[in-house]
Amino acid sequence: MTNEVFEQLTHHRSIRDFENQALNPSQVTQLIDAAQHASTSTFSQQYSIISVTDANILKQISKITGHSWMLNAGHYFVMVADQYRNLKIAEQNHTDPYILHSTDKFLASVFDVAIATENIMVAAESMGLGGTIMGSILNNPQKMIELLNLPEMTFPLLGIALGYPKDKPELKPRLPKAEMHFENQYNLGANFGQKLAEYNHLISLYYQSRSTNDRSETFSHHIVSELSRDHNLRSDLFAIIQAQGFMTH
């Protein structure tokens, strides 16, 4: 029996090449609606969504992320961890907002953003759209805060570039289930080295056979490259998060 939702979820591809067509207001509203009906920690709804439509702001975000292709997207969202709204509710009700500054509440905001973001992507793909979730806005979070006029107790976490796909990239192989799904206890297993070698070979074949941007690459090489990035990149994240009022205890 075919399950359309399962088929969609297991055939997700990141789309970075878009047709020159903007999303209409009705589509944007539908995507926001999908986000709002995602699960949210303690029903506190600890996130906000900013639609970036100003061309100048988009260009500056493009420079921050290092990805000019996002300028061709049909719509761009920034997903924001947000305890500012709940801070105002606490003030209006003369309630101590101490807990909102905690690591626990910051993580709750992060969870809310992540879940809402995935709902947007799933909803977009069900509408024939595609896109990419962009953590690269964190390359300069302070600049993002200034660009979007974000108040205290908010923090930009993810961007989402969406639009009509111009192409359909090949499906990227995921890790073997046995290497990431365990029962009762964590157990990577004694044969991890062998399984990793097999997966590296599979990833290598994938990259070599891609219709665009083919290259020599394995999963191990990718991870090592990530670990070898400039250590100064995003080194100020914690300080900026705290400066916004989060994770003070």
Secondary structure, 3 states (H helix, E strand, C coil): CCCHHHHHHCCCCECCCECCCCCCHHHHHHHHHHHHCCCCHHHCCCEEEEECCCHHHHHHHHHHHCCHHHHHCCEEEEEEEECHHHHHHHHHCCCCCHHHHCHHHHHHHHHHHHHHHHHHHHHHHHCCCEEEEEHHHHHCHHHHHHHCCCCCCEEEEEEEEEECECCCCCCCCCCCHHHCCCCCCCCCCCCHHHHHHHHHHHHHHHHHHCCCCCCCCCHHHHHHHHHCCCCCCCCCHHHHHHHCCCCCC
